[in-house]
Every structure is written in structure tokens, then in C-alpha cells.
């Protein structure tokens, strides 16, 4: 008679799952997103300039810098190297840069 221990099978399955997830994460195929990885549009506010009204700004600069890349405003985070993103409005449309040509779709 062949006695089989179901606990060893269950432990093998659990260990296999952990090893698979660990290997996928190590080689970059799996990424666990952290809250600091995302930048929401709600964090940015556009201040409208009204003639005759003073606008008060903080003296220290923000952790982000913007640059115009191919006619689109790209934000670079200086506190977390390598974190970049495109500034979009509430309808996910990219904010364009003035003075540069907008990229055209190749047909």
C-alpha cells in the first residue's frame, strides 16, 4: 500500500509559488508598485495670473523638474532618480510645450 502525505505536496506547491514569484521579481518581470512610485495630477496646481494680484510662492523649489521632450511636458523627479512621467490633465491628455513642434503621427 502506498501512503502519501498531503502536507508535503501542499508545502511543495507553496514553496514553488514563492520561488516563482521571487524569480520573476528578481529579473524584473514583476513589479510591486509603491505609493511613492505614482505622481497624481492632484499634487500639482496651476496658479492663474491675474493682473494686479500678487501670487505668493515658496522659496524652496519642488522636487520635480519639467522639460519639453518632443513637444510634451515631461516631469523628472529629483528625489527619486529614474522616476519620470508625462504631465496630463484630468482626461489623460498630455500637456504640450509652446515653442516646439508637436510630433506628428506617422501613417
Buried (B, 14 or more C-beta within 10 A) or exposed (E): EEEEEEEEEEEEEEEEEEEEEEEEEEEEEEEEEEEEEEBEEEEEEEEEEEEEEEEEEEEEEEEBEEEBBEBBBBBBBEEEEEBBBEBEEEEEEBBEBEEEEEEEEEE
